[in-house]
Amino acid sequence: MPRILAIDHGTVRIGLAISDEMEIIASPLKTLDANREAERNIARIVREKHIGKIVIGMPFHMNGDKGGAAERVEKFATSLGKELHHAVPIEFVDERLSSVEAEASLSRAGITGKRERNEIVDQLAAVVILQEHLNQQRGPEGFLLPDASYELPWTDEPKRRRK
């Protein structure tokens, strides 16, 4: 089954994340420099990893409007589509606060060095974008929980009352 590639496009770095084959979990993949070779490098990754869809974070303003950054991302997506000969669908996903969530995760993990953070923050932002997309794709019924008819061994015990 093909995987999904997520892209967090920045002016300096591009973070990439990839789904598992079942499209349940997002994992960091790599960080690329945002240069002229980025589209070509991503196209190579798409072929090597058998990517079936690409989601790119769209940097909307907090009020939902598009700004200059959104135009830059749309231009990048157009260029990437041409590099891939439009063989892989590209979707945009609202990325508002994905970088903030990635930074918060790094802080919780105790990663405080600027160099360390710069190496992985864009990948983590791509993970946030992709995981949100995967969750929305499955919907609430996609969670792996047993249904009411499934008997679990610990539910057979009689309920105890407090005295």
C-alpha positions in Angstrom: 0.0 0.0 0.0 1.4 3.4 -0.9 2.4 5.9 1.8 1.7 9.5 2.3 4.5 12.1 2.4 4.0 15.4 4.3 5.9 18.5 3.6 6.5 21.5 5.9 7.8 24.1 3.5 9.9 26.9 4.9 12.2 29.5 3.4 15.3 27.9 4.8 14.4 24.2 5.4 11.8 21.7 4.3 10.7 19.1 6.8 9.4 15.8 5.6 7.4 13.1 7.3 6.0 9.8 6.1 3.1 7.6 7.0 3.3 3.9 7.7 1.8 1.6 5.0 -1.6 1.4 6.9 -1.8 5.2 7.0 -2.2 5.3 10.8 1.1 6.8 12.1 3.3 9.7 10.9 7.0 9.5 11.4 9.8 12.0 10.7 11.7 11.4 7.6 14.3 14.1 6.9 15.0 17.8 6.5 16.1 19.3 3.2 17.5 22.7 2.4 15.0 24.9 0.7 17.0 25.4 -2.5 16.6 24.7 -6.2 17.2 21.0 -5.8 14.4 20.5 -3.3 11.8 19.5 -5.8 14.1 17.0 -7.5 15.2 15.5 -4.1 11.5 15.1 -3.1 10.6 13.5 -6.4 13.4 11.0 -5.8 12.1 10.2 -2.3 8.5 9.8 -3.8 9.8 7.2 -6.2 12.0 5.4 -3.6 9.4 5.3 -0.8 6.4 4.5 -3.1 4.5 7.6 -2.1 0.8 7.6 -3.2 -0.1 11.1 -2.0 1.6 14.3 -0.8 0.2 16.7 1.7 1.7 20.1 2.1 1.2 22.4 5.0 -0.6 25.6 4.0 0.4 28.5 6.2 -2.9 30.3 6.7 -3.1 33.4 8.9 -4.9 32.9 12.2 -8.0 34.5 10.6 -7.9 32.0 7.8 -6.6 34.3 5.1 -3.7 33.4 2.8 -0.6 35.6 2.8 2.7 35.7 1.0 3.9 32.5 2.6 0.8 30.7 1.2 1.6 31.9 -2.3 5.2 30.7 -1.9 3.9 27.2 -0.9 1.5 27.1 -3.8 4.3 28.0 -6.2 6.4 25.2 -4.7 3.6 22.7 -5.0 3.1 23.6 -8.7 6.9 23.1 -9.3 6.8 19.8 -7.4 3.8 18.6 -9.4 5.7 19.4 -12.7 8.8 17.5 -11.4 6.6 14.5 -10.6 4.8 14.8 -14.0 1.5 15.2 -11.9 1.6 11.4 -11.2 1.1 11.9 -7.4 -1.8 13.9 -6.1 -0.8 16.9 -3.9 -3.2 18.2 -1.2 -2.9 21.2 1.0 -3.5 20.9 4.8 -4.0 23.7 7.2 -0.7 23.9 9.1 -1.6 26.7 11.6 0.3 26.1 14.8 2.1 23.0 13.6 5.5 24.6 14.2 4.3 25.8 17.6 3.3 22.2 18.5 6.7 20.9 17.2 8.6 23.4 19.3 6.5 22.5 22.4 7.3 18.8 21.8 11.0 19.6 21.6 10.8 21.5 24.9 9.0 18.7 26.6 11.7 16.3 25.4 14.4 18.5 26.9 15.9 19.3 23.5 17.2 22.8 24.0 20.2 23.2 21.8 19.6 25.4 18.8 21.5 23.2 16.4 19.6 20.1 17.5 16.2 21.9 17.3 16.9 23.2 13.9 17.8 19.8 12.6 14.4 18.2 13.6 11.8 21.0 14.2 10.8 21.0 10.5 10.4 17.2 10.5 8.3 17.4 13.6 6.1 20.1 12.1 5.6 17.8 9.1 4.7 14.9 11.5 2.1 17.2 13.1 0.7 18.1 9.7 0.6 14.4 8.6 -0.8 13.0 11.8 -3.6 15.5 11.7 -4.4 14.6 8.1 -4.3 10.9 8.9 -6.7 11.4 11.9 -9.1 13.4 9.8 -9.0 10.9 7.0 -10.0 8.1 9.4 -12.6 10.1 11.2 -13.9 9.2 14.7 -14.9 5.7 13.7 -11.4 5.0 12.7 -10.1 4.6 16.2 -9.2 1.0 17.0 -11.5 0.4 19.9 -13.5 -2.8 20.6 -17.2 -2.6 19.9 -19.8 -3.1 22.7 -20.4 -6.8 21.7 -16.8 -7.7 22.2 -16.3 -9.4 25.6 -13.2 -8.4 27.5 -11.9 -10.7 30.3 -11.8 -8.0 32.9 -15.4 -7.0 32.3 -16.7 -10.3 33.6 -16.0 -9.5 37.2 -19.0 -8.4 39.2 -19.1 -4.8 40.2 -18.1 -4.0 43.7 -20.0 -1.6 45.9 -18.4 0.7 48.4 -19.5 0.3 52.0 
